[in-house]
Amino acid sequence: MAKRGRRKGPKDHTEGHKTLVRNRKARHDYAIEETVEAGVVLVGSEVKSLRESKAALKDAFVQFRRGEAWLVNAQIDEYPWANQFNHEPKRERKLLLNAHEIKKLATRVEQRGYSLVPLAFYLKNGKIKVELGLGTGKAAYEKRDSKREAEARREIDRAMKQR
């Protein structure tokens, strides 16, 4: 008998870890081919806010500058009890990747028309990590097709459940 639940990709880094924030729109807008795990440079109030899942990755993306990867447009809400030591919600955050990973990802993004988007923030061994997805943007008709397939899959599951 097949397992039920969320389908996981070949390398889903969030498996077995506590997911704090997920970018559900990313898998709808992009055909994700590869996922990569990266650390993020955060300040204390950002960590506390993320632990309460007060963040949004909707319009976030990764930029490469001077051999470094930066997470841009990710919104981590201010922590209410941080007072004067609070952070800017939409500041750019440095991603922690190996030099060869940065080089490989940067060449794919620049030369082949790929995009690198954050898929999720999650906790792994007490540290906050970000799952990045490397993929190409979907056209409107591809989005409609994937929506139709998901609906058909739900119909089949409902029919099987009633049997």
Buried (B, 14 or more C-beta within 10 A) or exposed (E): EEEEEEEEBEEBBBEEBEBBBBBEEBBEBBBBEBBBBBBBEBBEBBBBBBBEEBBBBEEBBBBBEEEBBBBBBBBBBBBEEBEEEBBEBBEEBBBBBEEEBBEBBBEBBEEEEBBBBBBBBBBBEEEBBBBBBBBBEBEEEEEEEBEEEEEEEEEEEEEEEEE
